[in-house]
Amino acid sequence: MLTPIPRQEVEDRIVEIENDTKAPIRVAKRLSSPHLITTNTKNWFESSDYYWSRKSRKDLFFHLSVDKKHLTRSLLIIDSLVKLLEHRGHKFKIINDNNCVVIMSGREINMNMRNVGKYQERKNDIYLFRNLTPTDILCIQMYENTWDRKEWKDTPYSPLEEKLIRIVSYTEVYAEHSYRYRLELEERWRLREIEKEKEIQRLQEIEQQQKEIEKLILTAENFDKSKKVEIYLNERKSYLISNNLFTKEEESYFEWGMEQYRKLNPLLNIECIL
């Protein structure tokens, strides 16, 4: 979805969530009664020190790529975020075997948390290198398509814990717009298919009409040829009779010729003109 998300809609959604007295909008100081996804995320993270070696056993979990020293804080944020999303009526689902997404307005929304990286340059006598070094800044990223991402991160004025309502609000509005955009897109595809079918039908009708024209021309040409054959045979017969040359052989030839005339004349062969 390429259209920008209206800022006012996001701000209105923030007010709506803030006014919901039952909404879990505060990040706890310690992890008590964690959500199942939080527990699964912790188990997944601790299953290996290497991101790609961690195994989820197809459990629901939140994708987390942070330094181990940030695990406790990350889990507190994730727990609050997941509980708020669930309070808002959103569901979690595993797709593609090992990818957990949030279902909002029928759309599959990816969310993850990571350390923001910072490129540092180093060089030797020949080459200049750039290494991505993790910082202590945490970031939550949301996207439906990999080319359309939105992220929120710690700033000197506002930690990530204070942005959970905005994250949920923006993501909800995004999903709603994505859903409407998808419906509009599918409608355009449907109308395009209708136009495509109409064009195919039009071309088929033109092709059929051309075949009918070709058949008409051939039939007319055969009629013209048959009349010429008939005139020729009758004139020939008359000439031969008047000169006493109409022998048995000529009579046989005349009958044979008239048979060909009847075969060639479309008006005498109903299947040729229908």
C-alpha positions in Angstrom: 0.0 0.0 0.0 1.6 3.2 -1.2 -0.8 5.9 0.0 0.2 7.8 3.2 -1.7 7.0 6.4 -3.8 10.1 7.6 -2.2 11.5 10.7 -5.5 12.6 12.2 -6.9 9.1 12.0 -4.0 7.9 14.0 -4.3 10.7 16.6 -8.1 10.0 17.0 -7.3 6.3 17.5 -4.7 7.2 20.2 -7.4 9.2 22.1 -9.8 6.3 21.7 -7.4 3.8 23.3 -6.3 6.3 26.0 -10.0 6.7 27.0 -10.5 3.0 27.3 -10.1 2.5 31.1 -9.8 -1.3 30.7 -7.0 -1.1 28.1 -3.6 -2.4 29.4 -1.6 0.6 28.3 1.1 0.6 31.0 4.4 -1.3 30.8 5.0 -3.2 34.0 8.2 -2.9 36.0 8.5 -6.7 36.3 7.2 -9.6 34.3 4.2 -11.1 36.2 1.5 -13.3 34.6 3.2 -13.0 31.2 1.2 -13.7 28.0 1.9 -17.0 26.4 3.5 -15.2 23.4 5.9 -13.5 25.9 6.8 -16.8 27.5 7.3 -18.5 24.0 9.4 -15.5 22.9 11.6 -15.9 26.0 12.0 -19.6 25.4 12.7 -19.1 21.7 15.3 -16.4 22.5 17.1 -18.5 25.1 17.2 -21.6 22.9 20.4 -20.4 21.2 22.8 -17.5 21.3 22.5 -17.3 17.5 19.3 -15.8 15.9 19.1 -18.3 13.0 19.7 -21.3 15.3 16.7 -20.6 17.5 13.7 -22.9 17.2 10.2 -22.0 18.0 8.6 -25.5 17.5 5.8 -23.6 15.7 4.7 -21.7 18.8 3.4 -18.2 18.7 6.2 -15.8 19.5 7.4 -12.3 18.9 10.4 -11.9 16.6 13.2 -10.5 18.7 16.7 -9.6 17.7 18.3 -7.7 20.6 21.4 -8.0 22.7 21.0 -10.4 25.6 21.4 -7.6 28.1 18.2 -6.0 26.8 16.1 -9.2 27.0 14.3 -8.3 30.2 13.3 -4.9 29.1 12.3 -6.2 25.6 10.0 -8.9 27.1 8.3 -6.3 29.3 7.6 -4.2 26.3 6.5 -7.2 24.2 4.2 -8.4 27.0 2.4 -5.1 27.2 2.2 -4.7 23.4 0.8 -8.2 22.9 -1.8 -7.8 25.7 -2.9 -4.4 24.3 -3.2 -5.9 20.8 -5.3 -8.8 22.2 -7.4 -6.4 24.2 -8.2 -4.5 20.9 -9.5 -7.8 19.4 -6.6 -8.7 17.2 -5.4 -12.3 16.8 -2.0 -13.9 16.3 -1.3 -16.5 13.7 1.7 -18.5 12.4 2.2 -18.4 8.6 4.9 -19.9 6.4 5.7 -22.5 9.1 7.6 -20.2 11.4 6.4 -16.6 11.0 4.1 -15.1 13.6 1.9 -12.3 12.4 -0.9 -10.1 13.9 -4.3 -10.4 12.1 -5.9 -6.9 11.8 -8.8 -6.2 9.6 -8.1 -9.4 7.8 -4.5 -8.3 7.0 -1.4 -10.2 8.1 0.9 -7.7 9.9 4.5 -8.5 10.8 6.0 -7.0 13.9 9.4 -7.4 15.4 11.8 -5.8 17.9 15.5 -5.2 17.5 18.5 -3.2 18.5 19.1 -0.2 16.1 22.4 -0.7 14.4 25.0 1.9 13.7 27.6 1.7 10.9 31.2 2.2 12.0 34.0 2.5 9.5 37.3 0.8 9.8 40.1 0.4 7.3 43.4 -1.3 6.7 46.2 -0.5 4.3 44.0 -1.3 1.3 40.2 -1.5 2.0 37.6 0.6 3.9 35.1 -1.5 5.8 31.7 -0.7 7.3 30.5 -2.8 10.2 27.0 -2.6 11.6 27.3 -2.4 15.4 24.2 -2.8 17.6 23.3 0.2 19.9 21.3 0.3 23.1 18.4 1.8 21.2 15.4 -0.5 20.9 13.1 -0.4 17.9 9.8 -2.0 17.0 9.1 -2.4 13.3 5.7 -3.1 11.6 5.1 -4.0 8.0 2.8 -5.9 5.7 5.2 -5.9 2.8 8.9 -5.7 3.1 9.1 -2.6 1.0 6.6 -0.7 3.2 7.9 -0.6 6.7 7.2 1.7 9.7 9.3 1.7 12.9 9.4 3.4 16.3 12.4 3.6 18.5 13.9 5.0 21.7 14.7 8.7 21.6 16.3 10.9 24.2 12.9 12.4 24.8 10.6 9.3 24.7 11.5 5.7 25.4 9.8 2.9 23.4 7.6 2.1 26.4 5.7 5.4 25.9 5.0 4.6 22.3 3.0 1.4 22.5 -0.4 3.2 22.1 0.8 5.0 19.0 2.2 1.8 17.6 -1.1 0.0 18.0 -3.1 3.0 16.7 -1.0 3.5 13.6 -1.0 -0.3 12.9 -4.8 -0.5 13.2 -5.3 2.4 10.9 -2.7 1.1 8.5 -4.5 -2.4 8.4 -7.9 -0.8 7.8 -6.5 1.3 4.9 -4.7 -1.8 3.6 -8.0 -3.8 3.8 -9.9 -1.1 1.8 -7.1 -0.7 -0.6 -7.1 -4.5 -1.2 -10.8 -4.5 -1.8 -10.4 -1.6 -4.3 -7.6 -3.5 -6.0 -9.6 -6.7 -6.2 -12.5 -4.7 -7.7 -10.2 -3.2 -10.3 -8.9 -6.7 -11.1 -12.5 -8.0 -11.4 -13.4 -5.1 -13.7 -10.2 -5.6 -15.7 -11.1 -9.3 -16.1 -14.6 -8.4 -17.3 -13.1 -6.0 -19.9 -10.6 -8.6 -20.9 -13.4 -11.1 -21.4 -15.4 -8.6 -23.4 -12.4 -7.9 -25.6 -11.8 -11.6 -26.2 -15.5 -12.0 -27.1 -15.3 -9.0 -29.4 -12.2 -10.4 -31.2 -13.9 -13.8 -31.4 -17.0 -12.2 -33.0 -14.8 -10.4 -35.5 -13.0 -13.6 -36.3 -16.4 -15.4 -36.7 -17.7 -12.6 -38.9 -14.6 -12.8 -41.1 -15.1 -16.5 -41.5 -18.8 -15.9 -42.5 -17.7 -13.2 -45.0 -15.1 -15.6 -46.5 -17.8 -18.3 -46.7 -20.2 -15.9 -48.4 -17.6 -14.9 -51.0 -16.7 -18.5 -51.7 -20.4 -19.4 -52.0 -21.0 -16.4 -54.4 -18.0 -17.4 -56.4 -19.2 -21.0 -56.7 -22.7 -19.8 -57.7 -21.1 -17.6 -60.4 -19.0 -20.6 -61.6 -22.0 -22.9 -61.7 -24.0 -20.5 -63.8 -21.1 -20.3 -66.3 -20.9 -24.1 -66.4 -24.7 -24.3 -67.0 -24.7 -21.7 -69.8 -21.7 -23.3 -71.4 -23.2 -26.8 -71.3 -26.5 -25.7 -72.7 -24.9 -23.6 -75.4 -22.6 -26.5 -76.3 -25.5 -28.9 -76.4 -27.5 -26.6 -78.7 -24.6 -26.2 -81.0 -23.9 -29.9 -81.2 -27.6 -30.8 -81.8 -27.9 -28.2 -84.6 -24.9 -29.7 -86.3 -25.9 -33.4 -85.7 -22.9 -33.9 -83.5 -24.7 -34.7 -80.2 -23.6 -38.3 -79.9 -24.0 -40.7 -77.0 -20.6 -39.7 -75.8 -21.6 -36.0 -75.9 -24.9 -36.8 -74.1 -23.0 -38.6 -71.4 -20.6 -35.6 -71.1 -23.5 -33.2 -70.9 -25.1 -35.2 -68.1 -21.9 -35.4 -66.2 -21.4 -31.7 -66.6 -24.9 -30.9 -65.4 -24.2 -33.1 -62.3 -21.1 -31.0 -61.6 -23.2 -27.9 -62.1 -25.7 -29.1 -59.5 -23.0 -29.9 -57.1 -21.3 -26.5 -57.6 -24.5 -24.4 -57.4 -25.1 -23.5 -53.7 -28.8 -22.9 -54.3 -29.2 -26.5 -55.2 -27.2 -27.7 -52.1 -29.0 -26.4 -49.0 -26.1 -27.4 -46.7 -23.8 -25.0 -48.5 -25.9 -21.9 -47.7 -27.0 -22.7 -44.2 
